[in-house]
Amino acid sequence: MKQALTITLLLLFAAAATAAEPLTLDQAVAAALENNANVRNARLEIERGQTRVAAARTQRLPQLNFDVIGGEALNRLSFEIAKGELGEFESGPVPNKDTRIEISRTFSMYGIARVTQPLTQLHAIGLGIKLNEASLAVDKERERAARLAVTREVKSAYFSVLSAKSYAAAMQDAVAAWQEVEREMNVRVAEKAVLEADRLDATARLAATNLAALSAQNSLATAQDRLNYLVGRDVEVVEAAAIVPMQSSETNVQRRPDVREAELRVEQARLSVRLKQADRIPDVALT
């Protein structure tokens, strides 16, 4: 008896753990944005773009280079000085005899430190920074487009579940109503108050309603699976939010991610042309 009670409790706990989590529309959208791979990839691209901008800005700063060179002769070096080759003096010739001098093989090294400040290159460096900033802005617009796409899909799936749930509930009520009609027809046929054809018509309508109710349940399951896939876990819808239609205006069109990305692409092309033209400026730096 205790073992059966323990198994029952475990099954109840497991069912509670796997139950769908009730989420509002805003919570479902937030969860989908957190788990969506496209949004995460867009965020990573933004981080890479920020790193490129920071690296481009460092090119304005002085560059410090430090080189160390070392070496050792492979063979012994020697040279000879003949007698009197360095001159004749009162004391005698220098050297006073043939002399052979050998240089020992030793390791020697020296270092060179350089500090270089770009001068004429600052114009091209500034254009490169602006070009990287434009690329970063494009990445941000792509991330915004990915977020809007996920939000749109989650809202569509959420409202689809609500609609399918309402339709399935209506079909269940219809099934209950036609079951009552069929029961009433069976009673009246037994009392010979109605014809057999009326009872058969009620039975046929009940079967058709059952079929429609089954189709509604399948549609609800499909919509629920799509919402669960977008959010990343089992979700239970809990509210029906009102849809506020967006008014089309020039301002809204300009704020669209694809329009903003196209404008930034044009700006990138202009900066690229100016950067190529800056190659004509000779490189002058203070070292």
Backbone bond lengths (Angstrom), bond angles and torsions (degrees), N, CA, C in turn:
res aa  C-N    CA-C-N  psi(-1)  N-CA   C-N-CA  omega(-1)  CA-C   N-CA-C  phi
1 M - - - 1.466 - - 1.522 111.35 -
2 K 1.361 115.71 -44.99 1.456 119.29 178.55 1.530 111.41 -64.66
3 Q 1.355 115.30 -38.31 1.465 118.98 179.68 1.528 111.15 -64.02
4 A 1.341 116.56 -41.22 1.462 120.22 178.49 1.528 111.01 -64.72
5 L 1.352 115.96 -39.06 1.465 119.53 178.32 1.522 111.06 -65.05
6 T 1.338 116.52 -39.17 1.469 120.24 179.03 1.522 111.02 -64.33
7 I 1.330 116.44 -43.07 1.473 119.94 179.16 1.525 110.40 -63.39
8 T 1.314 116.95 -40.41 1.465 120.56 179.02 1.518 111.19 -62.41
9 L 1.338 116.04 -43.75 1.468 119.47 178.83 1.521 111.59 -63.56
10 L 1.333 117.14 -40.59 1.466 120.51 178.44 1.520 111.08 -62.95
11 L 1.328 115.99 -41.23 1.464 118.98 178.21 1.517 111.18 -64.66
12 L 1.325 117.25 -38.45 1.463 120.28 178.05 1.523 111.39 -65.78
13 F 1.325 117.39 -41.28 1.458 120.64 177.90 1.524 111.21 -65.18
14 A 1.331 117.23 -39.47 1.463 120.70 178.61 1.514 111.01 -65.57
15 A 1.331 116.12 -40.55 1.465 119.01 178.44 1.517 110.84 -65.41
16 A 1.335 116.97 -38.03 1.466 119.85 178.04 1.514 111.51 -67.05
17 A 1.343 117.08 -35.94 1.464 120.01 -179.21 1.515 112.11 -69.64
18 T 1.355 116.10 -33.93 1.464 119.34 -178.16 1.515 112.61 -93.60
19 A 1.327 117.97 5.35 1.458 119.52 -179.61 1.508 110.41 -68.71
20 A 1.313 115.43 152.22 1.462 120.67 -179.70 1.521 109.98 -66.91
21 E 1.320 115.13 140.41 1.466 120.62 -178.96 1.519 109.74 -86.55
22 P 1.337 118.56 123.76 1.471 119.24 178.21 1.523 110.67 -71.06
23 L 1.333 116.59 126.25 1.455 122.32 -179.05 1.522 109.38 -133.83
24 T 1.322 115.02 141.85 1.461 119.36 170.99 1.525 108.83 -77.08
25 L 1.322 115.53 173.85 1.465 119.49 -179.09 1.528 110.93 -62.11
26 D 1.322 116.94 -45.10 1.466 120.09 -179.66 1.520 111.54 -63.71
27 Q 1.327 117.07 -39.21 1.462 120.16 178.47 1.528 111.30 -66.92
28 A 1.325 116.82 -38.85 1.464 120.19 177.78 1.522 111.05 -64.46
29 V 1.331 117.13 -41.59 1.465 120.64 177.98 1.523 110.45 -63.60
30 A 1.343 116.90 -44.09 1.470 120.27 -179.87 1.527 111.20 -62.50
31 A 1.329 117.52 -41.63 1.464 120.62 179.08 1.523 111.17 -65.82
32 A 1.330 117.27 -39.46 1.463 120.25 179.28 1.526 110.97 -66.45
33 L 1.331 117.18 -40.40 1.469 120.21 178.43 1.519 111.37 -65.16
34 E 1.326 116.83 -32.07 1.460 120.29 -178.82 1.523 111.45 -73.70
35 N 1.338 117.38 -32.54 1.465 121.13 -173.58 1.521 113.46 -101.97
36 N 1.323 118.78 -5.95 1.462 120.34 -174.86 1.526 110.60 -74.43
37 A 1.332 116.41 133.22 1.469 121.18 -177.67 1.524 111.78 -70.08
38 N 1.339 117.79 -38.35 1.461 119.93 -179.07 1.530 111.47 -64.09
39 V 1.320 116.13 -40.26 1.468 119.50 178.75 1.523 110.25 -66.94
40 R 1.317 117.64 -39.77 1.466 120.16 178.54 1.520 111.39 -64.78
41 N 1.319 117.08 -42.37 1.466 119.86 177.76 1.523 111.12 -62.63
42 A 1.332 116.56 -39.19 1.466 119.81 177.94 1.524 111.02 -63.99
43 R 1.327 117.25 -38.33 1.463 120.38 177.38 1.521 110.95 -64.36
44 L 1.330 117.19 -39.89 1.462 120.36 177.80 1.524 111.36 -64.07
45 E 1.328 117.08 -38.25 1.463 120.29 177.33 1.531 110.98 -64.47
46 I 1.330 116.72 -36.11 1.470 119.85 176.82 1.525 109.97 -64.58
47 E 1.328 117.18 -42.75 1.463 119.72 178.48 1.523 111.19 -62.94
48 R 1.326 117.17 -40.17 1.465 119.85 176.69 1.520 111.05 -64.16
49 G 1.322 116.86 -40.49 1.457 120.02 178.03 1.520 112.51 -63.34
50 Q 1.329 116.64 -39.92 1.464 120.00 177.15 1.523 111.33 -63.91
51 T 1.325 116.80 -36.83 1.463 119.99 176.77 1.525 111.22 -65.98
52 R 1.336 117.16 -39.88 1.470 120.14 178.65 1.529 111.06 -64.56
53 V 1.320 117.23 -40.42 1.466 120.09 178.60 1.521 110.42 -63.42
54 A 1.333 116.69 -44.89 1.465 119.96 179.54 1.525 111.30 -62.87
55 A 1.337 117.07 -39.00 1.467 119.98 178.73 1.523 111.17 -67.17
56 A 1.329 117.29 -38.23 1.466 120.21 179.36 1.529 111.11 -66.12
57 R 1.313 117.78 -35.29 1.472 120.16 179.90 1.522 112.23 -68.37
58 T 1.324 117.49 -28.74 1.467 119.59 179.80 1.520 112.25 -68.34
59 Q 1.340 118.25 -17.09 1.464 120.05 179.84 1.523 112.32 -69.37
60 R 1.322 117.75 -15.63 1.463 120.29 175.72 1.525 112.35 -74.26
61 L 1.313 117.38 -21.63 1.459 121.93 -174.99 1.522 110.82 -80.81
62 P 1.347 117.01 158.21 1.472 119.53 176.55 1.530 110.84 -61.72
63 Q 1.324 114.87 145.17 1.455 121.32 -179.69 1.522 109.37 -102.87
64 L 1.308 115.96 130.25 1.459 122.58 179.59 1.517 109.22 -107.15
65 N 1.346 115.31 122.79 1.460 121.63 178.72 1.524 108.47 -122.87
66 F 1.290 116.18 136.63 1.459 121.77 178.56 1.517 108.12 -134.66
67 D 1.356 116.02 117.12 1.463 122.18 -178.03 1.524 109.21 -115.28
68 V 1.298 115.95 137.60 1.458 123.03 176.53 1.520 108.27 -121.22
69 I 1.328 116.23 126.75 1.464 121.99 -178.40 1.525 108.13 -122.25
70 G 1.284 116.43 131.27 1.459 121.32 178.51 1.506 111.32 -138.87
71 G 1.314 116.79 156.04 1.462 119.87 -179.94 1.511 112.53 -169.38
72 E 1.305 113.98 167.84 1.467 121.82 178.89 1.511 108.11 -146.86
73 A 1.342 116.57 141.14 1.464 120.92 -179.52 1.519 110.62 -65.61
74 L 1.327 115.74 141.90 1.460 119.73 179.05 1.517 111.92 -75.52
75 N 1.343 117.77 -33.19 1.465 122.68 -179.69 1.528 109.58 -124.27
76 R 1.324 115.06 161.16 1.458 119.39 176.09 1.526 109.47 -69.53
77 L 1.317 117.05 139.04 1.449 122.91 179.38 1.518 109.03 -105.38
78 S 1.319 115.82 138.63 1.469 120.73 178.30 1.524 109.32 -151.06
79 F 1.320 115.82 157.16 1.465 121.33 175.76 1.528 108.03 -148.65
80 E 1.309 114.14 156.73 1.464 120.56 -176.39 1.522 110.13 -116.11
81 I 1.350 114.72 143.23 1.468 121.73 176.40 1.529 106.85 -119.85
82 A 1.346 116.24 119.85 1.471 120.49 -177.57 1.528 110.46 -72.92
83 K 1.295 115.76 160.44 1.472 121.59 179.26 1.525 110.04 -60.85
84 G 1.363 116.03 127.32 1.455 123.08 177.91 1.512 114.41 74.34
85 E 1.331 117.74 8.55 1.470 119.78 -178.00 1.526 111.42 -66.92
86 L 1.317 116.97 -26.36 1.459 120.38 -179.57 1.531 112.25 -90.34
87 G 1.328 118.16 -1.95 1.468 120.42 175.51 1.516 112.68 131.88
88 E 1.370 114.04 161.71 1.454 121.81 176.72 1.519 108.07 -109.64
89 F 1.296 116.65 126.03 1.461 122.35 -179.78 1.520 108.91 -123.71
90 E 1.359 116.29 173.93 1.467 120.49 -179.65 1.510 111.50 -62.06
91 S 1.339 114.92 -32.64 1.459 118.06 179.32 1.506 113.03 -77.19
92 G 1.334 116.32 -11.36 1.447 119.23 -179.86 1.513 110.87 130.26
93 P 1.313 115.92 -179.75 1.465 119.11 179.54 1.518 110.84 -72.88
94 V 1.318 112.76 152.51 1.465 121.25 176.26 1.523 107.76 -122.46
95 P 1.325 116.54 119.78 1.462 127.43 -8.06 1.522 110.16 -74.56
96 N 1.292 115.65 165.28 1.451 119.33 -175.75 1.513 112.14 -81.80
97 K 1.359 116.70 -2.01 1.466 120.45 175.90 1.532 108.06 -157.54
98 D 1.295 116.30 167.18 1.466 120.50 176.80 1.541 109.07 -63.10
99 T 1.343 114.20 129.20 1.467 119.34 -174.72 1.541 109.62 -123.88
100 R 1.314 114.06 135.35 1.468 120.69 176.96 1.537 108.19 -114.25
101 I 1.338 116.00 123.33 1.465 122.03 -178.24 1.527 108.44 -112.92
102 E 1.316 115.56 128.09 1.469 121.43 178.35 1.540 109.01 -111.93
103 I 1.346 115.59 137.80 1.470 122.75 178.80 1.523 107.86 -101.33
104 S 1.299 115.46 126.40 1.464 119.69 -178.35 1.534 110.60 -71.24
105 R 1.333 116.43 152.78 1.471 122.72 177.77 1.532 108.37 -84.17
106 T 1.311 115.62 107.00 1.472 121.24 178.55 1.526 109.28 -128.26
107 F 1.315 114.43 149.35 1.477 120.22 177.75 1.531 108.86 -83.51
108 S 1.318 115.64 128.17 1.470 121.11 -179.77 1.528 108.92 -128.90
109 M 1.309 115.65 151.52 1.454 120.86 -178.96 1.516 110.02 -151.62
110 Y 1.332 114.71 157.70 1.460 121.03 176.11 1.525 108.52 -150.87
111 G 1.331 116.33 157.08 1.452 122.08 -177.84 1.516 112.09 -121.33
112 I 1.348 115.20 151.82 1.466 122.01 178.85 1.531 107.32 -129.38
113 A 1.311 116.48 124.25 1.466 122.21 177.11 1.522 108.73 -111.68
114 R 1.339 116.88 133.13 1.459 121.73 -179.07 1.531 109.37 -132.51
115 V 1.299 117.00 137.59 1.462 124.00 172.97 1.526 106.86 -119.30
116 T 1.341 116.89 119.52 1.464 122.07 -174.88 1.518 109.37 -120.51
117 Q 1.318 116.16 124.83 1.466 122.15 177.13 1.532 108.76 -110.58
118 P 1.360 117.73 115.77 1.470 118.51 177.63 1.526 111.10 -63.78
119 L 1.322 115.57 145.17 1.461 121.52 178.57 1.523 110.77 -119.16
120 T 1.324 115.78 -73.71 1.470 118.43 -179.53 1.528 112.07 -71.44
121 Q 1.338 117.75 -17.06 1.467 120.30 179.94 1.515 112.79 -76.95
122 L 1.330 117.61 -9.59 1.466 119.73 -176.77 1.525 112.09 -62.44
123 H 1.328 116.91 -33.00 1.473 119.49 179.18 1.530 110.43 -64.59
124 A 1.331 116.57 -47.33 1.468 119.53 179.49 1.526 111.07 -66.99
125 I 1.330 116.89 -35.72 1.461 119.60 178.24 1.527 110.42 -64.16
126 G 1.344 116.99 -41.30 1.461 120.48 177.64 1.518 111.96 -62.17
127 L 1.341 117.00 -39.99 1.469 119.81 176.77 1.526 111.03 -65.16
128 G 1.339 116.01 -38.10 1.461 118.90 178.02 1.520 111.93 -64.58
129 I 1.345 116.48 -37.12 1.467 119.75 177.23 1.520 110.39 -64.49
130 K 1.328 117.06 -44.43 1.460 119.92 178.81 1.530 111.31 -63.17
131 L 1.334 116.41 -36.60 1.465 119.69 178.79 1.525 110.90 -65.28
132 N 1.330 117.01 -41.17 1.465 120.03 177.29 1.525 111.30 -68.21
133 E 1.328 117.10 -35.13 1.470 119.89 177.00 1.530 110.67 -66.52
134 A 1.332 116.72 -37.16 1.469 119.49 176.42 1.529 110.62 -65.35
135 S 1.344 116.88 -39.59 1.468 119.87 176.62 1.525 111.03 -63.90
136 L 1.329 116.35 -38.13 1.467 120.14 177.20 1.528 110.70 -64.50
137 A 1.332 117.11 -40.48 1.463 120.41 177.59 1.530 111.02 -63.33
138 V 1.337 117.36 -36.94 1.470 120.77 176.69 1.524 109.99 -63.82
139 D 1.343 116.93 -43.01 1.467 120.03 178.40 1.529 110.94 -62.06
140 K 1.327 117.35 -37.55 1.467 119.94 178.89 1.522 111.08 -67.30
141 E 1.332 117.34 -37.84 1.463 119.67 177.20 1.519 111.28 -67.31
142 R 1.331 116.96 -35.91 1.461 119.46 176.46 1.530 110.69 -66.13
143 E 1.331 116.41 -39.40 1.459 119.23 177.50 1.522 110.54 -64.60
144 R 1.342 116.58 -39.35 1.468 119.93 177.97 1.525 110.55 -66.32
145 A 1.328 117.07 -38.60 1.468 119.86 177.81 1.529 110.87 -64.62
146 A 1.338 116.80 -39.40 1.464 119.84 178.37 1.533 110.87 -65.13
147 R 1.321 116.65 -40.28 1.464 119.98 178.71 1.527 110.85 -65.30
148 L 1.337 116.85 -42.07 1.463 119.90 179.21 1.526 111.11 -64.85
149 A 1.341 116.22 -38.27 1.466 119.19 179.94 1.527 110.56 -65.70
150 V 1.337 116.88 -42.99 1.466 119.77 179.13 1.527 110.39 -65.69
151 T 1.331 116.39 -42.32 1.466 119.72 178.68 1.524 111.02 -60.63
152 R 1.332 116.19 -42.92 1.462 119.78 179.82 1.530 110.96 -63.71
153 E 1.322 117.45 -42.98 1.463 120.07 -179.44 1.529 111.61 -66.56
154 V 1.329 116.96 -41.01 1.466 119.49 -179.31 1.526 110.49 -66.22
155 K 1.334 116.96 -42.94 1.460 119.14 178.93 1.520 111.00 -62.79
156 S 1.336 116.30 -42.84 1.469 119.50 178.58 1.530 110.77 -61.55
157 A 1.340 116.65 -43.83 1.465 119.56 179.55 1.524 111.07 -67.42
158 Y 1.329 117.02 -37.85 1.473 120.78 -179.40 1.522 110.74 -63.08
159 F 1.336 115.65 -47.58 1.462 119.15 -179.74 1.526 111.50 -69.61
160 S 1.326 116.59 -29.64 1.468 119.21 175.83 1.522 110.44 -64.78
161 V 1.342 116.60 -40.15 1.468 119.69 177.83 1.519 110.15 -64.57
162 L 1.320 116.87 -43.09 1.463 119.82 178.78 1.521 111.34 -61.22
163 S 1.331 115.62 -44.35 1.465 119.46 -180.00 1.525 111.14 -64.94
164 A 1.354 115.79 -44.43 1.460 119.14 -179.87 1.523 111.30 -65.85
165 K 1.337 116.78 -36.44 1.465 119.78 178.82 1.532 110.72 -66.28
166 S 1.333 116.78 -41.42 1.466 119.62 178.53 1.530 111.23 -65.18
167 Y 1.326 116.02 -41.71 1.462 119.54 179.44 1.526 110.93 -66.13
168 A 1.350 117.55 -39.91 1.467 120.23 179.26 1.528 110.54 -65.33
169 A 1.338 116.83 -39.78 1.465 119.61 177.54 1.528 111.15 -64.30
170 A 1.343 116.40 -39.94 1.462 119.91 178.21 1.528 110.78 -64.08
171 M 1.340 116.22 -39.58 1.461 119.26 178.30 1.526 111.71 -65.73
172 Q 1.337 117.33 -36.21 1.461 119.58 176.92 1.527 111.24 -64.93
173 D 1.328 115.29 -39.55 1.466 118.42 176.10 1.530 111.10 -64.58
174 A 1.336 115.72 -38.53 1.462 119.11 178.34 1.524 111.10 -65.19
175 V 1.334 116.04 -40.25 1.464 119.45 177.67 1.522 110.56 -61.13
176 A 1.349 116.83 -44.58 1.462 120.34 178.86 1.528 111.15 -61.91
177 A 1.344 115.70 -38.74 1.468 118.98 179.65 1.527 110.95 -65.69
178 W 1.331 117.98 -45.11 1.462 120.43 -179.03 1.518 111.71 -70.88
179 Q 1.326 118.04 -28.45 1.466 119.52 173.39 1.524 110.60 -64.16
180 E 1.334 115.31 -39.89 1.462 118.97 176.85 1.524 111.11 -66.51
181 V 1.356 115.56 -39.06 1.472 118.52 178.02 1.526 110.39 -63.61
182 E 1.345 117.14 -43.10 1.465 119.69 179.65 1.532 110.98 -63.18
183 R 1.336 116.75 -41.35 1.460 119.44 178.99 1.525 110.55 -62.13
184 E 1.344 115.65 -41.75 1.463 119.50 179.21 1.527 110.87 -65.37
185 M 1.325 117.19 -37.82 1.458 120.27 179.52 1.529 110.75 -67.04
186 N 1.326 117.08 -37.77 1.470 119.30 177.96 1.527 110.58 -62.16
187 V 1.360 116.27 -39.70 1.465 120.09 178.75 1.527 110.44 -65.88
188 R 1.330 116.59 -43.20 1.466 119.52 -177.02 1.527 111.67 -71.03
189 V 1.348 115.66 -34.15 1.473 117.18 176.63 1.523 109.67 -64.88
190 A 1.340 115.73 -40.08 1.475 118.62 177.75 1.521 110.75 -63.11
191 E 1.331 116.63 -33.82 1.471 120.42 178.16 1.524 112.11 -85.70
192 K 1.336 116.23 1.40 1.461 122.85 -177.35 1.526 112.13 56.61
193 A 1.357 114.44 37.02 1.469 119.18 178.00 1.517 111.91 -92.24
194 V 1.340 116.89 -22.55 1.470 121.26 178.03 1.510 108.16 -133.59
195 L 1.326 114.68 168.74 1.457 119.85 -179.56 1.524 110.46 -83.20
196 E 1.325 116.21 159.59 1.453 122.20 176.23 1.520 111.56 -62.90
197 A 1.331 115.80 -30.41 1.462 119.55 179.70 1.521 111.16 -64.17
198 D 1.341 117.05 -35.42 1.467 120.04 177.91 1.536 110.96 -65.20
199 R 1.325 116.57 -38.32 1.460 119.67 178.53 1.518 110.83 -67.47
200 L 1.336 116.04 -41.67 1.469 119.39 178.45 1.527 111.36 -64.71
201 D 1.339 117.15 -35.50 1.466 120.47 177.56 1.534 110.56 -64.95
202 A 1.327 116.80 -41.05 1.459 120.02 178.10 1.527 110.95 -65.46
203 T 1.343 117.13 -38.49 1.462 120.58 178.26 1.525 110.96 -64.68
204 A 1.360 115.20 -42.12 1.464 118.74 179.24 1.526 111.33 -64.13
205 R 1.334 116.30 -40.72 1.470 119.44 179.13 1.541 110.97 -66.49
206 L 1.328 116.64 -35.36 1.462 119.89 177.08 1.529 110.83 -65.41
207 A 1.343 116.54 -41.26 1.473 119.47 178.36 1.524 111.03 -64.08
208 A 1.346 116.43 -41.66 1.465 119.37 178.68 1.527 111.55 -64.96
209 T 1.330 115.83 -37.74 1.472 119.09 178.54 1.520 110.92 -68.22
210 N 1.348 117.07 -38.61 1.468 120.03 175.63 1.534 111.66 -61.08
211 L 1.326 116.05 -39.97 1.461 120.25 177.64 1.537 111.06 -64.53
212 A 1.331 115.99 -42.74 1.463 119.72 177.86 1.523 111.26 -64.81
213 A 1.355 116.41 -37.34 1.465 119.83 178.03 1.525 111.01 -66.07
214 L 1.341 117.22 -38.84 1.460 120.31 177.49 1.527 110.97 -65.13
215 S 1.332 116.25 -42.18 1.468 120.03 176.82 1.528 111.39 -62.53
216 A 1.333 116.37 -37.72 1.466 119.84 178.26 1.525 110.84 -65.84
217 Q 1.332 117.72 -39.23 1.462 120.50 177.19 1.527 111.50 -64.70
218 N 1.343 116.37 -39.06 1.467 119.47 177.18 1.530 111.55 -64.52
219 S 1.322 116.16 -41.23 1.470 119.85 177.34 1.525 111.19 -63.68
220 L 1.334 115.47 -39.56 1.466 119.25 177.85 1.523 111.11 -64.48
221 A 1.319 117.39 -41.51 1.468 120.47 179.13 1.523 111.41 -64.50
222 T 1.344 116.15 -39.90 1.462 119.58 178.60 1.527 111.49 -64.76
223 A 1.326 116.25 -45.40 1.466 119.82 178.46 1.524 111.53 -64.00
224 Q 1.327 116.87 -38.19 1.466 120.55 179.51 1.532 110.87 -66.74
225 D 1.333 117.18 -40.68 1.467 120.39 178.06 1.527 111.15 -63.63
226 R 1.315 116.98 -39.21 1.472 120.08 179.10 1.529 110.38 -65.06
227 L 1.324 116.85 -42.11 1.464 119.66 178.06 1.522 111.00 -65.68
228 N 1.327 117.39 -42.33 1.463 120.48 178.21 1.525 111.38 -61.45
229 Y 1.323 117.16 -37.77 1.465 121.12 179.10 1.526 111.13 -65.51
230 L 1.322 116.70 -41.32 1.463 119.72 -178.99 1.524 111.89 -69.31
231 V 1.329 116.55 -39.13 1.467 120.14 -177.56 1.524 111.24 -79.94
232 G 1.326 116.89 -31.04 1.458 120.29 179.25 1.513 114.43 98.89
233 R 1.309 117.91 4.23 1.469 122.27 176.30 1.528 108.29 -161.56
234 D 1.337 115.59 171.33 1.462 120.35 179.88 1.524 109.60 -68.71
235 V 1.324 115.11 130.13 1.467 121.80 -174.86 1.515 109.05 -127.19
236 E 1.322 115.09 142.52 1.466 121.80 172.97 1.530 108.17 -118.03
237 V 1.329 115.72 122.46 1.465 119.51 -179.28 1.519 108.72 -73.62
238 V 1.333 115.46 142.14 1.464 119.52 -174.48 1.514 113.06 -128.47
239 E 1.318 118.65 -5.96 1.456 118.36 -178.07 1.522 109.30 -150.61
240 A 1.301 114.29 159.90 1.468 121.46 175.95 1.515 107.57 -117.50
241 A 1.315 116.78 101.61 1.464 121.04 -179.05 1.518 110.20 -82.73
242 A 1.307 114.26 146.88 1.460 119.34 179.14 1.522 110.37 -76.67
243 I 1.311 115.55 140.56 1.462 121.35 179.31 1.517 108.68 -90.88
244 V 1.335 115.01 120.77 1.464 120.41 178.50 1.529 107.84 -98.75
245 P 1.320 119.20 115.02 1.460 120.25 -178.54 1.522 110.94 -67.48
246 M 1.334 115.32 138.25 1.457 121.61 177.54 1.523 109.06 -84.51
247 Q 1.312 114.82 133.02 1.454 119.45 178.80 1.523 109.44 -86.99
248 S 1.312 114.98 128.70 1.457 120.43 -179.51 1.520 109.87 -75.17
249 S 1.307 115.91 126.64 1.457 121.82 178.08 1.504 108.54 -149.16
250 E 1.327 114.99 167.27 1.464 119.97 -179.45 1.525 110.66 -63.89
251 T 1.335 116.94 -35.39 1.461 120.50 179.90 1.519 110.95 -64.04
252 N 1.344 117.35 -43.62 1.455 120.49 179.55 1.520 111.39 -65.38
253 V 1.336 117.19 -36.41 1.461 120.18 178.39 1.522 110.37 -64.44
254 Q 1.335 116.90 -41.46 1.452 120.32 -179.94 1.530 111.75 -66.37
255 R 1.308 118.22 -24.83 1.455 121.29 -179.20 1.525 113.01 -86.49
256 R 1.311 118.08 -5.22 1.458 120.34 179.24 1.522 110.12 -64.00
257 P 1.341 117.84 138.84 1.474 119.43 -177.35 1.521 113.61 -60.32
258 D 1.345 117.32 -38.62 1.462 118.69 -178.26 1.522 111.44 -67.88
259 V 1.353 116.89 -36.19 1.466 120.02 177.73 1.525 110.28 -67.94
260 R 1.328 116.89 -44.85 1.463 120.84 178.60 1.524 110.59 -62.68
261 E 1.329 117.63 -40.01 1.462 120.37 178.79 1.518 111.36 -63.85
262 A 1.347 117.35 -40.01 1.461 120.37 177.95 1.534 110.94 -63.22
263 E 1.329 117.16 -41.45 1.465 120.33 178.24 1.531 110.90 -63.44
264 L 1.318 116.30 -40.59 1.468 119.85 179.18 1.525 111.19 -68.50
265 R 1.323 117.45 -33.86 1.462 120.19 176.05 1.530 110.69 -62.98
266 V 1.325 116.93 -39.96 1.467 120.32 176.77 1.525 110.26 -63.15
267 E 1.330 116.65 -42.47 1.464 120.54 178.56 1.529 110.44 -64.21
268 Q 1.322 118.24 -37.97 1.458 121.36 176.29 1.520 111.08 -61.22
269 A 1.336 116.85 -42.49 1.471 120.08 179.30 1.526 110.82 -62.55
270 R 1.306 117.48 -41.69 1.463 120.44 178.98 1.528 111.26 -63.77
271 L 1.316 116.77 -43.54 1.458 120.03 179.08 1.531 111.31 -65.45
272 S 1.317 117.10 -35.98 1.468 120.11 178.28 1.521 110.79 -64.26
273 V 1.335 116.89 -40.35 1.471 120.29 177.42 1.524 110.25 -63.16
274 R 1.316 117.63 -46.08 1.463 120.86 -179.96 1.526 110.93 -64.67
275 L 1.340 117.09 -34.96 1.458 119.73 178.28 1.523 111.55 -67.43
276 K 1.335 117.84 -37.51 1.464 120.72 176.09 1.524 110.90 -67.50
277 Q 1.319 116.62 -38.59 1.457 119.05 177.62 1.519 111.97 -65.70
278 A 1.323 117.73 -28.21 1.462 120.69 179.17 1.517 112.62 -70.37
279 D 1.343 118.51 -12.12 1.464 120.32 177.06 1.522 112.10 -65.16
280 R 1.337 117.80 -19.22 1.463 120.33 179.28 1.523 112.53 -73.50
281 I 1.318 117.74 -16.48 1.470 121.33 -179.68 1.523 108.12 -77.49
282 P 1.332 118.52 125.88 1.472 119.85 178.99 1.526 111.13 -66.09
283 D 1.334 115.03 146.34 1.453 120.54 179.48 1.516 110.00 -80.76
284 V 1.302 116.18 116.12 1.470 122.44 177.53 1.526 106.61 -125.58
285 A 1.322 115.89 126.68 1.458 121.23 179.91 1.524 109.31 -137.27
286 L 1.312 115.10 153.78 1.460 121.87 177.20 1.519 108.04 -96.61
287 T 1.358 115.83 118.62 1.456 121.67 -176.30 1.527 109.66 -118.93
